[in-house]
């Protein structure tokens, strides 16, 4: 499932459960508008782990969208 479909399903389910009349697409947009992707902080020791893995093939597995996490990663690149 692509991220847009996932977000619509999550917000549609939440809206239905709370009796909200706002369309899911508007809730998704409002959520994304206030989401601050630059407000990320590295946990202690992450810089050492990253430096140690420079010579290794690395992958990131996440439940977030590519756009969201690309923004976060670029802050630390």
PyMOL commands that set and color helices and strands:
alter all, ss='L'
color gray80, all
select helices_A, chain A and resi 3-18+24-34+46-52+66-76
alter helices_A, ss='H'
color red, helices_A
deselect
rebuild
show_as cartoon
